[in-house]
Amino acid sequence: MGRLVVLRIGHRFFRDSRVTTHVCLTARALGADGVIIADRQDKTVEATIREVGKRFGGHFSIESGKPWRTSIREWRHNGGKVVHLTAYGLPLPEVIQEIQQTSGGLLVVVGSEKMPGEVFKLADWNVSVTNQPMSEVAALAVFLDWHHKHNAFDTAFPNAQIRIVPSHDRKNVQQVEPEEG
Ligand SMILES: C[S@@+](CC[C@H](N)C(=O)[O-])C[C@H]1O[C@@H](n2cnc3c(N)ncnc32)[C@H](O)[C@@H]1O
């Protein structure tokens, strides 16, 4: 499978910082390789996500500020495909197999408020997670879970400093020895 990166369009500095942070955390936890926050630089969100990566491991990339058209154009130029998550798209169960068969990278586009109509034309697939309006965080989570065939619990996050030990009755966090990876 090629690289899978999420393109977050419509981020408004400060106002959307919390939701955009949740887009990034959800993308990372559910197996995406990175997020591009389009058009507006947000060094605070970038720093938060880098800190999570440093502590909990993995190779998740985060960048912000590049215009969304440039990101899509570069992605396609490098042979990748584009999935746009939208309530107006084709139902996920109808298109997921075709998307999973893509050998190149996948850019998964999610919006904030109204999406530019051009995105619908530039996408290889406009995909709906039900035809009801919902949160971009929820739509992204469902898409990634289906795309990665429910294997999020098996994802490795190398070079972590700490790891959560699952517990039925308390918070249990362990320091990871460097050689354990
Ligand atoms: C809160 S919605 C706002 C959508 C906006 N009202 C519009 O008409 O474009 C933000 C983002 O969530 C995603 N989204 C919302 N509902 C979805 C659904 N049912 N399926 C897939 N993606 C969805 C889309 O990426 C959308 O841009």
The ligand as an ORCA input file, in Angstrom:
! r2SCAN-3c Opt
* xyz 0 1
  C     -18.934     19.552      9.138
  S     -18.812     19.089      7.444
  C     -19.332     20.574      6.593
  C     -19.795     20.351      5.194
  C     -20.398     21.605      4.517
  N     -21.655     21.926      5.104
  C     -20.565     21.363      3.020
  O     -21.663     21.347      2.544
  O     -19.516     21.221      2.343
  C     -17.062     19.099      7.264
  C     -16.489     17.975      6.462
  O     -16.878     16.727      7.001
  C     -16.846     15.741      5.982
  N     -18.149     15.060      5.987
  C     -19.276     15.489      6.596
  N     -20.262     14.597      6.438
  C     -19.749     13.567      5.730
  C     -20.274     12.325      5.269
  N     -21.529     11.950      5.534
  N     -19.473     11.526      4.560
  C     -18.188     11.877      4.304
  N     -17.634     13.035      4.725
  C     -18.394     13.862      5.423
  C     -16.536     16.456      4.684
  O     -15.162     16.311      4.366
  C     -16.888     17.895      5.022
  O     -16.174     18.806      4.221
*
